[in-house]
Amino acid sequence: MSLPEVVYRVRTALKKKKDQRFKMGYLPKGNLNHLPKPLFFAPRTEEEIVLRDYSIFGHGLNYQQAIDWHKDLMDGREFPKKFSFDIDTRSGKNGTVKVVWEVNRLQYLVHICHKYHQSKDKKYLDLFVQHIEDWHKANPYLTGVNWYSNIEVNIRIINWVFCWEMIGANELMASDADFKKFAETTWLPLIELHARHAYRYESKYSSSNNHLIAEASGLFIAGCYWSFKDSDRWVKKGQAILEEEIEKQHSANGINKEEASEYIQFITDFFLIAFLIGERSGHGFSKTYTHTLKTIFDYIYHLMDMGGNVPYYGDDDDGKVISLTTDESHFNNFRSLLTSAAIVFKDPKYKGKAPLFDLKNQVLFGDAGRQIFDSLVVPQKVEPKTVLYKNEGHFFIKKGSDNSEVYLHVDIAPLGYLSIAAHGHADALSFFLNIDGKPYIIDPGTYTYHSFPEWRAYFKGTLAHNTVRIDGLDQSVNGGPCLWLNHYQTEVLEVKDTPEEIVLKGSHNGYAQQGVQHIRTYTIDKKDDSILIVDELNTENNEPHTYEYPLHLHPDIQIEQVGANQFTIEHHGERKVSVLLDKRLSPEIVRGSKSPLLGWFSPSFLQKQPTSVIYSKIEVSGNLQLTTKINVQKK
């Protein structure tokens, strides 16, 4: 930790102590200079909205009943109602804090407001008011776990903007005396309190990753939308941070440096919603910001396969900024973002992978946005495009036509962002393979952060990725749930793209202390859809080393061993893929092992299930070279 960061953390600790003494329970007046100008659009849905339990990591939250705001609904434990920054959120002794925070993001309130907008039934307005009042009573300022994390504070702010618009709060302030009293005495003071907190507790230094983006976005949006006395300060600070961080946290090609693919949709929404509100409120962003936003959309476009799948790499905690669809199981926010990109940049390319104008975009852009989207003409034939990001170490090899695609992602990227690389996984030289929009060889996901530390270590560790683990060690040292020490360095050694083949060669130094260098070469034959992987494990001495080589398969994959070192894998009724391993290996199929942990897949945060892994282990003295041949059946 640098000296400036030490000073910053000492000052923050002193500020927290001062706030504990003087600010607990504080609530500002919440006075507005004028009512907000509408900046989004009322949704138009012909189908009746059905309010259903809100999914919290697969567990239903019945928000039509009273909610215990401090309780982990998955295991029943409660976080204490004491000074927020004194609460233990990491050990798991009080429960899983992510579960509690997910409830307290209050994103389900948008569903209630949408239902009220559609039906005009006052019981839904009353339900909304009841939730805000109940939350306020149960969460006095700086009391309880829900003031602990600034990112949660800002997600609530952003969702309250959509709630305000959905229920028509401006009109209700004029026509409903009870609502006016509620807004002036509870809701607006609470909104102002959230923004003041966001302004004072900014993430810096090693913590200035997606958290800082969320904080700046919420602060900027609050200042643009509501005319509190400090709104201009919020706008100025929030916009300055967003302008800086969109460049700092992305490469020139729009690739996020946290090395966590699912986080891309999360942070892009912060940038996008702030961009739209800024444009509509007279606080537009620079050309550089706009250009970088477009490069981010371009990366999403290339990251996605023909089925709309985005392969996992790095952490995924199911985070989203807003929730507009009551059935989230069928909502793909990556596709929704490409719809937004098509409208903002009037580019039909994005529409080719996102052909639907969904509810979220209806709210963001209204009828004018739909007209732009409908006017975009997508080319009739779009072939998958290979994109090789040599500088960033991400390579997307694609081949196919409108209804077929071989999709290979090769990862020779850095571990993660900043000194802690909080959301990166130890996956150097790994790969994923999707065929015709279906995942075959996969990254197993994330599962957990602070709870269940042994599972956290497994899912982010090297053995849970399609690369080689040496001597039972990760490629970097696991320093904690969201901390890596001794970051490995990757190097792209060769990139060749000819009409016949693509060659990608990379290395990393994660096992330098063990005296071993791992070099991996991928050769993709464009004609016969084959992939040759050569692993060179070069040692500095003749000491024996243990090498483990797993290949993780999607749970829906059917696997058959057809030879000592050969396997056939397929989705039911889909193309077959042959995997031929080096003759020196003695592979086995491992599924759902708990000792050691191996053979697991996490489709969503805090959910896991067994899956098949083709696992090989060998002990060798001196240098070792292993070959793997993967052949995809022609369509």
C-alpha positions as CSV (number, residue, x, y, z in Angstrom):
1,M,0.0,0.0,0.0
2,S,1.4,3.4,-1.0
3,L,2.0,6.2,1.4
4,P,-0.7,8.4,-0.1
5,E,-3.2,5.5,0.3
6,V,-2.2,5.0,3.9
7,V,-2.8,8.7,4.6
8,Y,-6.2,8.5,2.8
9,R,-7.2,5.5,4.8
10,V,-6.2,7.2,8.1
11,R,-8.2,10.3,7.2
12,T,-11.2,8.2,6.2
13,A,-11.0,6.3,9.5
14,L,-11.0,9.6,11.4
15,K,-13.9,10.8,9.4
16,K,-15.9,7.7,10.3
17,K,-15.2,8.2,14.0
18,K,-16.3,11.8,13.8
19,D,-19.5,10.8,11.9
20,Q,-20.2,8.1,14.5
21,R,-20.2,10.8,17.1
22,F,-22.1,13.6,15.3
23,K,-23.9,12.2,12.2
24,M,-25.7,9.0,13.3
25,G,-29.4,9.4,12.6
26,Y,-28.9,12.6,10.7
27,L,-31.5,13.5,8.1
28,P,-31.3,16.7,5.9
29,K,-34.4,18.8,5.0
30,G,-34.5,17.6,1.4
31,N,-35.7,20.9,0.0
32,L,-35.8,21.2,-3.8
33,N,-35.5,24.5,-5.7
34,H,-37.8,23.0,-8.3
35,L,-39.3,19.7,-9.3
36,P,-37.3,17.5,-11.6
37,K,-37.6,17.7,-15.4
38,P,-38.6,14.3,-16.8
39,L,-35.6,12.7,-18.4
40,F,-36.8,9.2,-19.1
41,F,-40.0,7.7,-20.6
42,A,-43.1,6.0,-19.3
43,P,-43.1,2.4,-20.4
44,R,-45.9,1.1,-22.6
45,T,-46.8,-2.5,-22.0
46,E,-49.9,-4.2,-23.4
47,E,-49.5,-7.2,-21.2
48,E,-50.6,-6.9,-17.6
49,I,-47.6,-6.7,-15.3
50,V,-47.6,-9.5,-12.8
51,L,-45.8,-8.8,-9.6
52,R,-43.9,-11.9,-8.5
53,D,-41.3,-12.6,-5.9
54,Y,-38.0,-10.8,-6.6
55,S,-35.1,-13.2,-7.1
56,I,-32.2,-12.7,-4.7
57,F,-29.6,-15.2,-6.0
58,G,-32.3,-17.8,-6.7
59,H,-34.3,-17.2,-3.5
60,G,-37.6,-15.4,-3.7
61,L,-38.2,-12.1,-1.9
62,N,-41.9,-11.5,-1.3
63,Y,-42.0,-7.7,-1.2
64,Q,-45.7,-7.6,-0.7
65,Q,-45.0,-8.5,2.9
66,A,-42.8,-6.8,5.5
67,I,-39.1,-7.1,5.0
68,D,-36.4,-7.5,7.6
69,W,-33.8,-5.2,6.1
70,H,-30.8,-6.6,8.1
71,K,-31.6,-10.3,7.6
72,D,-29.9,-12.8,5.3
73,L,-32.9,-14.4,3.8
74,M,-30.9,-17.4,2.7
75,D,-29.8,-18.6,6.2
76,G,-31.9,-16.4,8.6
77,R,-28.9,-14.7,10.3
78,E,-29.0,-11.0,11.0
79,F,-26.5,-8.2,10.8
80,P,-26.3,-6.0,14.0
81,K,-28.0,-2.6,14.1
82,K,-24.9,-0.7,15.3
83,F,-22.6,1.9,13.7
84,S,-22.3,0.8,10.1
85,F,-18.5,0.9,9.8
86,D,-18.0,-1.3,12.9
87,I,-19.9,-4.2,11.4
88,D,-18.1,-7.4,10.3
89,T,-19.2,-7.9,6.7
90,R,-16.4,-10.3,5.7
91,S,-16.2,-13.3,8.0
92,G,-19.7,-14.6,7.3
93,K,-20.6,-14.8,11.1
94,N,-23.5,-12.5,10.6
95,G,-24.6,-14.0,7.3
96,T,-23.8,-13.3,3.7
97,V,-23.7,-9.6,3.3
98,K,-24.2,-9.7,-0.5
99,V,-27.7,-11.2,0.1
100,V,-28.7,-8.4,2.5
101,W,-27.3,-5.7,0.2
102,E,-29.1,-7.2,-2.8
103,V,-32.4,-6.8,-1.0
104,N,-31.5,-3.3,0.1
105,R,-30.7,-2.1,-3.4
106,L,-34.5,-1.7,-3.6
107,Q,-34.5,-2.5,-7.3
108,Y,-37.8,-4.3,-7.0
109,L,-39.4,-0.9,-6.2
110,V,-39.3,-0.1,-9.9
111,H,-41.6,-3.1,-10.5
112,I,-44.1,-1.8,-8.0
113,C,-43.9,1.7,-9.5
114,H,-44.4,0.2,-13.0
115,K,-47.4,-1.7,-11.8
116,Y,-48.9,1.6,-10.4
117,H,-48.1,3.4,-13.6
118,Q,-50.0,0.8,-15.6
119,S,-53.0,0.2,-13.3
120,K,-53.3,3.6,-11.4
121,D,-54.4,1.4,-8.5
122,K,-53.5,3.4,-5.4
123,K,-52.7,0.2,-3.4
124,Y,-49.4,0.0,-5.4
125,L,-48.5,3.6,-4.7
126,D,-49.3,2.9,-1.0
127,L,-47.1,-0.2,-1.1
128,F,-44.2,1.8,-2.5
129,V,-44.6,4.5,0.1
130,Q,-44.8,1.9,2.8
131,H,-41.5,0.4,1.7
132,I,-39.6,3.7,1.7
133,E,-41.0,4.7,5.1
134,D,-40.2,1.3,6.5
135,W,-36.7,1.3,5.1
136,H,-36.1,4.7,6.5
137,K,-37.2,3.7,10.0
138,A,-35.1,0.6,10.0
139,N,-32.0,2.2,8.6
140,P,-31.2,5.5,10.4
141,Y,-28.1,7.1,9.0
142,L,-25.0,5.1,9.7
143,T,-26.9,2.5,11.6
144,G,-26.7,-1.1,10.2
145,V,-25.0,-2.8,7.3
146,N,-26.9,-0.9,4.6
147,W,-24.8,2.2,5.0
148,Y,-21.5,0.3,4.9
149,S,-20.9,0.2,1.2
150,N,-21.1,3.4,-0.9
151,I,-21.9,1.4,-4.1
152,E,-25.2,0.2,-2.5
153,V,-26.1,3.8,-1.6
154,N,-25.6,4.9,-5.2
155,I,-27.6,2.1,-6.7
156,R,-30.5,3.1,-4.5
157,I,-30.2,6.7,-5.8
158,I,-30.3,5.6,-9.4
159,N,-33.3,3.3,-8.9
160,W,-35.2,6.1,-7.1
161,V,-34.9,8.3,-10.3
162,F,-36.8,5.6,-12.2
163,C,-39.3,5.2,-9.4
164,W,-39.9,9.0,-9.4
165,E,-40.6,8.9,-13.1
166,M,-42.7,5.7,-13.1
167,I,-45.2,6.9,-10.5
168,G,-45.3,10.4,-11.9
169,A,-44.1,12.0,-8.7
170,N,-44.2,15.5,-10.0
171,E,-48.0,15.2,-10.7
172,L,-48.6,13.5,-7.4
173,M,-46.9,16.3,-5.5
174,A,-49.5,18.6,-6.9
175,S,-52.6,16.3,-6.7
176,D,-52.0,14.1,-3.6
177,A,-51.5,15.8,-0.3
178,D,-50.5,12.6,1.5
179,F,-47.9,11.8,-1.2
180,K,-46.6,15.4,-1.0
181,K,-46.1,15.1,2.7
182,F,-44.3,11.7,2.3
183,A,-42.0,13.1,-0.4
184,E,-41.1,16.2,1.6
185,T,-40.6,14.6,5.0
186,T,-39.2,11.2,4.1
187,W,-38.3,10.5,0.5
188,L,-36.5,13.7,-0.6
189,P,-34.6,14.0,2.7
190,L,-33.5,10.4,2.2
191,I,-32.4,11.0,-1.4
192,E,-30.4,14.1,-0.3
193,L,-28.8,12.1,2.5
194,H,-27.8,9.4,0.1
195,A,-26.2,11.9,-2.3
196,R,-24.4,13.6,0.6
197,H,-23.0,10.3,1.7
198,A,-21.9,9.5,-1.8
199,Y,-20.1,12.8,-2.0
200,R,-18.2,12.2,1.2
201,Y,-17.2,8.6,1.0
202,E,-15.4,8.2,-2.3
203,S,-13.4,5.1,-3.1
204,K,-9.8,5.8,-3.9
205,Y,-6.5,4.1,-4.7
206,S,-6.6,0.3,-4.6
207,S,-10.4,0.4,-4.2
208,S,-11.1,2.8,-7.1
209,N,-12.5,0.1,-9.5
210,N,-16.2,-0.4,-10.4
211,H,-17.1,1.0,-6.9
212,L,-15.8,4.4,-7.9
213,I,-17.7,4.3,-11.2
214,A,-20.9,3.5,-9.4
215,E,-20.4,6.3,-6.8
216,A,-19.6,8.9,-9.4
217,S,-22.6,7.8,-11.5
218,G,-25.1,8.0,-8.6
219,L,-23.7,11.3,-7.5
220,F,-23.9,12.8,-11.0
221,I,-27.4,11.5,-11.7
222,A,-28.7,12.8,-8.3
223,G,-27.3,16.2,-9.0
224,C,-28.6,16.4,-12.6
225,Y,-32.1,15.1,-11.6
226,W,-32.9,16.8,-8.2
227,S,-32.3,20.4,-7.5
228,F,-30.9,20.2,-3.9
229,K,-28.7,23.0,-2.7
230,D,-25.5,21.0,-3.3
231,S,-26.6,19.5,-6.6
232,D,-24.1,21.6,-8.7
233,R,-21.2,20.3,-6.5
234,W,-22.4,16.7,-7.0
235,V,-22.7,17.1,-10.8
236,K,-19.2,18.7,-11.0
237,K,-17.5,16.0,-9.0
238,G,-19.4,13.0,-10.4
239,Q,-18.9,14.1,-14.0
240,A,-15.2,14.7,-13.5
241,I,-14.7,11.3,-12.0
242,L,-16.7,9.6,-14.8
243,E,-14.7,11.4,-17.5
244,E,-11.5,10.3,-15.9
245,E,-12.4,6.7,-15.0
246,I,-14.0,5.7,-18.3
247,E,-10.5,6.2,-19.8
248,K,-8.5,5.0,-16.9
249,Q,-10.4,1.7,-16.4
250,H,-10.6,0.8,-20.1
251,S,-8.0,0.1,-22.7
252,A,-8.0,2.0,-26.0
253,N,-10.1,-0.8,-27.4
254,G,-12.8,-0.5,-24.7
255,I,-11.7,-3.5,-22.7
256,N,-12.3,-3.2,-19.0
257,K,-9.2,-3.7,-16.9
258,E,-10.8,-5.5,-14.0
259,E,-10.7,-8.7,-16.2
260,A,-14.2,-9.7,-15.2
261,S,-16.6,-10.1,-18.2
262,E,-19.9,-9.9,-16.3
263,Y,-18.9,-6.7,-14.6
264,I,-18.8,-5.1,-18.1
265,Q,-22.6,-4.9,-18.4
266,F,-22.7,-3.6,-14.8
267,I,-20.4,-0.7,-15.2
268,T,-21.5,0.1,-18.8
269,D,-25.0,0.8,-17.5
270,F,-23.5,3.4,-15.0
271,F,-21.7,5.1,-17.8
272,L,-24.7,4.9,-20.2
273,I,-27.4,6.1,-17.8
274,A,-25.2,9.0,-16.7
275,F,-24.5,9.8,-20.4
276,L,-28.2,10.0,-21.2
277,I,-29.1,12.1,-18.1
278,G,-26.2,14.4,-18.8
279,E,-27.2,15.0,-22.4
280,R,-30.8,15.7,-21.4
281,S,-30.1,17.9,-18.4
282,G,-27.5,20.2,-20.1
283,H,-24.4,18.4,-18.7
284,G,-23.2,16.6,-21.7
285,F,-20.0,14.6,-21.8
286,S,-16.9,15.1,-23.8
287,K,-16.2,13.6,-27.3
288,T,-13.5,11.4,-25.6
289,Y,-16.1,10.0,-23.2
290,T,-18.5,9.3,-26.0
291,H,-15.8,7.6,-28.1
292,T,-14.7,5.4,-25.3
293,L,-18.3,4.4,-24.6
294,K,-18.6,3.3,-28.2
295,T,-15.4,1.2,-27.9
296,I,-16.9,-0.5,-24.9
297,F,-20.0,-1.4,-26.9
298,D,-17.8,-2.6,-29.7
299,Y,-16.0,-5.0,-27.3
300,I,-19.4,-6.3,-26.0
301,Y,-20.3,-6.9,-29.6
302,H,-17.2,-9.0,-30.2
303,L,-17.4,-10.7,-26.8
304,M,-20.9,-12.1,-27.5
305,D,-21.4,-15.3,-29.5
306,M,-24.3,-15.9,-31.9
307,G,-26.6,-17.1,-29.1
308,G,-26.1,-13.9,-27.1
309,N,-23.8,-15.7,-24.6
310,V,-20.9,-13.8,-23.0
311,P,-18.3,-16.3,-21.7
312,Y,-17.3,-15.9,-18.1
313,Y,-13.9,-14.7,-17.1
314,G,-13.2,-13.2,-13.7
315,D,-15.8,-12.5,-11.1
316,D,-19.6,-12.4,-11.6
317,D,-22.0,-11.5,-8.7
318,D,-25.2,-11.0,-10.9
319,G,-24.9,-7.3,-10.3
320,K,-27.2,-5.0,-12.2
321,V,-27.9,-1.3,-12.0
322,I,-31.7,-1.3,-12.7
323,S,-34.3,-4.1,-12.9
324,L,-37.3,-3.3,-15.2
325,T,-38.4,-6.8,-16.1
326,T,-40.3,-8.8,-13.5
327,D,-39.0,-12.0,-15.0
328,E,-35.2,-11.5,-15.0
329,S,-34.5,-15.1,-16.0
330,H,-35.1,-14.2,-19.7
331,F,-33.4,-10.8,-19.7
332,N,-29.9,-10.5,-21.3
333,N,-28.5,-7.1,-20.3
334,F,-25.6,-7.4,-22.7
335,R,-28.0,-7.6,-25.6
336,S,-30.0,-4.8,-24.1
337,L,-26.8,-2.7,-24.1
338,L,-26.3,-3.4,-27.7
339,T,-29.8,-2.2,-28.4
340,S,-28.9,1.0,-26.6
341,A,-25.7,1.3,-28.6
342,A,-27.6,1.0,-31.9
343,I,-29.9,3.9,-30.8
344,V,-27.2,6.2,-29.4
345,F,-24.8,5.7,-32.3
346,K,-27.4,4.9,-35.0
347,D,-25.4,1.9,-36.0
348,P,-27.2,-1.2,-37.4
349,K,-24.2,-3.4,-36.6
350,Y,-25.3,-3.6,-32.9
351,K,-28.9,-4.4,-33.9
352,G,-27.7,-7.5,-35.7
353,K,-27.0,-9.1,-32.3
354,A,-29.8,-7.3,-30.4
355,P,-32.9,-7.4,-32.6
356,L,-35.4,-6.5,-29.9
357,F,-36.4,-3.1,-28.5
358,D,-36.8,-4.2,-24.9
359,L,-38.6,-2.6,-21.9
360,K,-35.4,-1.1,-20.5
361,N,-34.7,0.7,-23.8
362,Q,-38.3,1.8,-24.0
363,V,-37.8,3.6,-20.6
364,L,-34.4,5.0,-21.6
365,F,-35.3,6.2,-25.1
366,G,-39.1,6.3,-25.5
367,D,-40.8,6.4,-28.9
368,A,-38.1,8.4,-30.5
369,G,-35.6,5.7,-29.7
370,R,-37.8,3.0,-31.0
371,Q,-38.2,5.0,-34.3
372,I,-34.4,5.2,-34.6
373,F,-34.0,1.5,-33.8
374,D,-36.7,0.4,-36.3
375,S,-35.1,2.5,-39.0
376,L,-31.8,0.7,-38.8
377,V,-31.4,-1.9,-41.5
378,V,-29.3,-4.9,-40.6
379,P,-27.4,-6.6,-43.4
380,Q,-29.0,-9.9,-44.4
381,K,-25.8,-11.9,-44.1
382,V,-23.3,-11.2,-41.3
383,E,-20.5,-13.7,-40.8
384,P,-18.8,-14.1,-37.4
385,K,-15.7,-11.9,-37.2
386,T,-12.4,-12.8,-35.6
387,V,-10.9,-10.1,-33.5
388,L,-7.5,-10.3,-32.0
389,Y,-6.7,-7.8,-29.2
390,K,-3.0,-8.3,-29.0
391,N,-2.3,-5.4,-26.6
392,E,-4.9,-6.5,-24.1
393,G,-4.4,-10.3,-24.5
394,H,-8.0,-11.2,-25.4
395,F,-8.5,-13.1,-28.6
396,F,-11.9,-14.0,-30.2
397,I,-11.6,-16.5,-33.0
398,K,-14.9,-17.0,-34.8
399,K,-15.9,-19.0,-37.9
400,G,-19.4,-19.7,-39.3
401,S,-22.4,-18.3,-41.0
402,D,-25.9,-17.0,-40.0
403,N,-26.9,-20.2,-38.2
404,S,-23.5,-21.7,-37.2
405,E,-20.5,-20.5,-35.3
406,V,-17.3,-21.9,-33.9
407,Y,-16.3,-19.5,-31.1
408,L,-13.0,-19.7,-29.3
409,H,-11.8,-17.2,-26.6
410,V,-8.2,-17.3,-25.7
411,D,-7.1,-15.4,-22.5
412,I,-3.5,-14.1,-22.4
413,A,-4.6,-11.1,-20.4
414,P,-3.3,-9.6,-17.1
415,L,-4.7,-10.9,-13.7
416,G,-6.8,-7.8,-12.9
417,Y,-6.9,-4.1,-12.1
418,L,-4.9,-2.1,-9.5
419,S,-2.8,-3.6,-6.8
420,I,-5.5,-5.9,-5.4
421,A,-6.8,-7.3,-8.7
422,A,-10.0,-7.8,-6.7
423,H,-12.2,-9.5,-9.4
424,G,-9.6,-11.2,-11.5
425,H,-9.1,-15.0,-11.6
426,A,-5.9,-16.9,-11.9
427,D,-6.6,-18.1,-15.4
428,A,-3.6,-17.1,-17.6
429,L,-3.5,-18.9,-21.0
430,S,-7.0,-20.4,-20.5
431,F,-9.7,-20.7,-23.1
432,F,-13.4,-21.2,-23.7
433,L,-15.2,-22.9,-26.6
434,N,-18.8,-22.3,-27.8
435,I,-20.4,-24.0,-30.7
436,D,-23.4,-22.6,-32.5
437,G,-24.3,-20.4,-29.6
438,K,-23.9,-23.1,-26.9
439,P,-21.1,-23.4,-24.4
440,Y,-19.0,-26.5,-24.5
441,I,-15.6,-25.9,-22.7
442,I,-16.3,-23.3,-20.1
443,D,-15.1,-21.1,-17.2
444,P,-16.9,-22.4,-14.1
445,G,-17.9,-19.0,-12.7
446,T,-17.6,-17.4,-9.3
447,Y,-20.1,-18.7,-6.7
448,T,-19.1,-16.6,-3.7
449,Y,-17.0,-13.8,-2.4
450,H,-16.6,-13.6,1.4
451,S,-18.7,-16.5,2.5
452,F,-17.4,-20.1,2.2
453,P,-13.7,-19.2,1.8
454,E,-12.7,-22.6,0.6
455,W,-15.2,-22.3,-2.3
456,R,-14.0,-18.8,-3.1
457,A,-10.4,-19.9,-3.3
458,Y,-11.4,-22.8,-5.6
459,F,-13.5,-20.8,-8.1
460,K,-11.0,-18.0,-8.5
461,G,-8.0,-20.3,-8.5
462,T,-6.1,-21.9,-11.3
463,L,-7.5,-25.4,-11.0
464,A,-11.0,-24.0,-11.9
465,H,-9.7,-22.9,-15.3
466,N,-8.7,-24.5,-18.5
467,T,-4.9,-24.0,-18.0
468,V,-2.1,-25.8,-16.2
469,R,-1.6,-25.7,-12.5
470,I,1.8,-26.5,-11.2
471,D,2.7,-28.0,-7.8
472,G,-0.8,-27.5,-6.4
473,L,-0.3,-23.7,-6.5
474,D,-2.3,-20.9,-8.1
475,Q,-0.6,-18.7,-10.7
476,S,-0.7,-15.9,-8.2
477,V,-0.9,-15.9,-4.4
478,N,-4.4,-15.7,-3.0
479,G,-4.3,-13.0,-0.3
480,G,-8.0,-13.0,0.5
481,P,-11.4,-13.2,-1.0
482,C,-10.8,-10.1,-3.2
483,L,-7.1,-9.8,-3.1
484,W,-4.2,-11.2,-5.1
485,L,-0.6,-10.9,-4.2
486,N,2.5,-11.4,-6.4
487,H,0.5,-10.8,-9.6
488,Y,1.7,-12.9,-12.6
489,Q,2.7,-11.1,-15.8
490,T,1.5,-12.4,-19.1
491,E,3.3,-11.9,-22.4
492,V,1.8,-12.3,-25.9
493,L,4.7,-13.9,-27.8
494,E,3.2,-14.4,-31.3
495,V,0.0,-13.5,-33.2
496,K,-0.3,-14.7,-36.7
497,D,-3.4,-14.6,-38.9
498,T,-3.2,-16.1,-42.4
499,P,-5.9,-17.5,-44.7
500,E,-5.1,-21.0,-43.5
501,E,-4.6,-20.6,-39.8
502,I,-4.4,-18.4,-36.7
503,V,-1.4,-18.9,-34.3
504,L,-1.5,-17.4,-30.8
505,K,1.4,-17.9,-28.4
506,G,1.7,-16.6,-24.9
507,S,3.4,-17.1,-21.5
508,H,3.2,-16.1,-17.9
509,N,5.6,-16.0,-15.0
510,G,3.3,-17.1,-12.2
511,Y,5.5,-20.1,-11.4
512,A,8.9,-18.4,-11.6
513,Q,9.5,-19.0,-7.9
514,Q,9.1,-22.7,-8.6
515,G,11.5,-22.4,-11.5
516,V,8.9,-23.2,-14.2
517,Q,7.8,-21.2,-17.2
518,H,4.5,-22.0,-18.9
519,I,4.3,-21.2,-22.6
520,R,1.1,-22.1,-24.5
521,T,0.5,-22.0,-28.3
522,Y,-2.9,-22.2,-30.0
523,T,-3.0,-23.1,-33.7
524,I,-6.4,-22.8,-35.2
525,D,-6.9,-24.5,-38.6
526,K,-9.5,-22.4,-40.4
527,K,-10.3,-25.2,-42.9
528,D,-11.0,-28.2,-40.7
529,D,-12.2,-26.4,-37.6
530,S,-9.4,-27.9,-35.4
531,I,-7.5,-26.4,-32.5
532,L,-4.1,-27.6,-31.6
533,I,-2.9,-26.6,-28.1
534,V,0.8,-27.1,-27.2
535,D,1.9,-26.5,-23.6
536,E,5.6,-26.0,-23.0
537,L,6.6,-26.3,-19.3
538,N,10.2,-25.4,-19.1
539,T,12.1,-25.8,-15.9
540,E,15.3,-24.3,-14.6
541,N,16.4,-27.5,-12.9
542,N,15.8,-31.2,-13.0
543,E,13.6,-31.3,-9.9
544,P,10.2,-33.1,-10.2
545,H,7.1,-30.9,-10.6
546,T,3.4,-31.9,-10.6
547,Y,1.2,-30.6,-13.4
548,E,-2.6,-30.6,-13.4
549,Y,-4.6,-29.9,-16.5
550,P,-8.4,-29.7,-16.3
551,L,-10.9,-29.0,-19.1
552,H,-14.2,-27.9,-17.7
553,L,-17.4,-28.8,-19.5
554,H,-20.8,-27.2,-19.4
555,P,-23.3,-29.2,-17.2
556,D,-25.5,-29.9,-20.2
557,I,-22.7,-31.5,-22.1
558,Q,-22.8,-35.3,-22.7
559,I,-19.3,-36.8,-22.6
560,E,-18.1,-40.2,-23.8
561,Q,-14.6,-41.6,-23.4
562,V,-13.8,-43.2,-26.8
563,G,-10.1,-44.0,-26.1
564,A,-7.5,-43.9,-23.4
565,N,-6.9,-40.2,-24.1
566,Q,-9.8,-39.3,-26.3
567,F,-13.3,-38.0,-25.5
568,T,-16.3,-36.9,-27.5
569,I,-18.5,-34.1,-26.1
570,E,-21.7,-32.7,-27.3
571,H,-24.9,-30.9,-26.4
572,H,-27.9,-33.2,-27.1
573,G,-28.5,-33.2,-30.8
574,E,-25.8,-30.7,-31.6
575,R,-22.4,-30.9,-33.1
576,K,-19.9,-33.2,-31.6
577,V,-16.4,-32.1,-30.5
578,S,-13.5,-34.5,-30.2
579,V,-10.8,-33.9,-27.5
580,L,-7.6,-35.8,-27.9
581,L,-5.1,-35.4,-25.0
582,D,-1.4,-36.1,-24.9
583,K,-0.5,-39.8,-24.8
584,R,1.5,-39.3,-21.6
585,L,-1.5,-38.2,-19.7
586,S,-4.0,-40.5,-18.0
587,P,-7.2,-38.4,-17.9
588,E,-10.3,-39.1,-15.8
589,I,-13.7,-37.6,-15.7
590,V,-14.3,-35.8,-12.3
591,R,-17.7,-34.5,-11.4
592,G,-18.8,-32.8,-8.2
593,S,-15.7,-33.7,-6.1
594,K,-15.6,-32.1,-2.6
595,S,-12.2,-33.5,-1.6
596,P,-10.4,-32.0,-3.4
597,L,-12.8,-29.4,-4.8
598,L,-13.2,-30.0,-8.5
599,G,-15.9,-30.4,-11.1
600,W,-18.3,-27.6,-10.2
601,F,-20.1,-24.9,-12.1
602,S,-21.7,-21.7,-10.8
603,P,-24.4,-20.4,-13.1
604,S,-25.3,-17.6,-10.8
605,F,-24.0,-16.0,-7.6
606,L,-24.4,-18.3,-4.5
607,Q,-25.5,-21.2,-6.8
608,K,-23.4,-24.1,-7.8
609,Q,-23.9,-27.5,-9.4
610,P,-21.7,-30.5,-10.4
611,T,-20.2,-30.5,-13.9
612,S,-17.8,-32.8,-15.7
613,V,-14.1,-32.0,-15.9
614,I,-11.6,-33.9,-18.0
615,Y,-8.8,-34.0,-15.5
616,S,-5.2,-35.0,-15.9
617,K,-2.3,-35.0,-13.5
618,I,1.4,-35.9,-14.1
619,E,4.7,-35.6,-12.2
620,V,7.7,-35.0,-14.4
621,S,11.4,-34.0,-13.9
622,G,12.8,-31.6,-16.5
623,N,11.0,-30.0,-19.4
624,L,7.6,-31.2,-20.5
625,Q,5.6,-30.6,-23.6
626,L,1.9,-31.6,-23.9
627,T,-0.4,-31.5,-26.9
628,T,-4.1,-31.3,-27.0
629,K,-6.1,-31.6,-30.3
630,I,-9.7,-30.4,-30.5
631,N,-11.8,-31.2,-33.6
632,V,-15.2,-29.7,-34.2
633,Q,-17.7,-31.7,-36.3
634,K,-18.6,-30.0,-39.6
635,K,-22.1,-28.7,-39.9
